[in-house]
Amino acid sequence: MADILVVPMMAFALAASISPGPVNLVCLSSGTRYSLPKGLVFATGATLGFISLFLAIGLGLYSFLSVFSGFKQLLSWAGILFLLYLSLRLFLDSGELGTDEAPEAPSFMTGAAMQWLNPKAWLASVSGISAYTNSENLIELVIFASLYMPICWLSLGCWVYAGATLRRYTRQPKVIVALNRTLSILIAASCVFIVMD
């Protein structure tokens, strides 16, 4: 692999990771609603979930799913249902900070599973791998994944940190409810675009 591809790979990883998507919005909400470490646990799960998806696609999963289009369609609908479930939880959140009724923060496993059900993650994986690697060269795939991992984690961490920064200014439950509902609607809207695609 030419060394020159490293910079474009990193630029692609940054653009794909930092741009808004369902996982980024959950990171923002986690930072707003919970402590920074709890939000970063979700971001870590999402990062490792994405990298495992990226590697699986690079090793042939996408080709396998192309043969079994029914399974691919089922996976897409499962992703939509999961995103709508998260959107509903966020929409119904009371906005009360530090109460016993506060729902659990999104977990490491939620982050990992969300990436496997996230169409943006699939698109980023397929397009990045096809643009920057030779499908027969495992070393290129591993290098790309190694570059992608810290960029993805730092990008998601930025969204968590942005939420934590917002939290300082949103101590009132009404403000948190409004923010959560806005994010919830954006996540649900992303499902509409998935269905239209």
Secondary structure as the mmCIF struct_conf table of DSSP 4:
data_model
#
loop_
_struct_conf.conf_type_id
_struct_conf.id
_struct_conf.beg_label_comp_id
_struct_conf.beg_label_asym_id
_struct_conf.beg_label_seq_id
_struct_conf.end_label_comp_id
_struct_conf.end_label_asym_id
_struct_conf.end_label_seq_id
HELX_RH_3T_P HELX_RH_3T_P1 ASP A 3 LEU A 5
HELX_RH_AL_P HELX_RH_AL_P1 VAL A 6 ILE A 18
BEND BEND1 SER A 19 SER A 19
HELX_RH_AL_P HELX_RH_AL_P2 PRO A 22 ARG A 33
BEND BEND2 TYR A 34 TYR A 34
HELX_RH_AL_P HELX_RH_AL_P3 LEU A 36 GLY A 58
TURN_TY1_P TURN_TY1_P1 LEU A 59 GLY A 60
HELX_RH_AL_P HELX_RH_AL_P4 LEU A 61 VAL A 67
HELX_RH_AL_P HELX_RH_AL_P5 SER A 69 LEU A 92
TURN_TY1_P TURN_TY1_P2 LEU A 97 GLY A 98
TURN_TY1_P TURN_TY1_P3 ASP A 100 GLU A 101
HELX_LH_PP_P HELX_LH_PP_P1 ALA A 102 PRO A 106
HELX_RH_AL_P HELX_RH_AL_P6 PHE A 108 TRP A 116
TURN_TY1_P TURN_TY1_P4 LEU A 117 LEU A 117
HELX_RH_AL_P HELX_RH_AL_P7 PRO A 119 TYR A 132
BEND BEND3 THR A 133 THR A 133
TURN_TY1_P TURN_TY1_P5 SER A 135 GLU A 136
HELX_RH_AL_P HELX_RH_AL_P8 LEU A 138 TYR A 169
BEND BEND4 GLN A 172 GLN A 172
HELX_RH_AL_P HELX_RH_AL_P9 PRO A 173 MET A 196
#
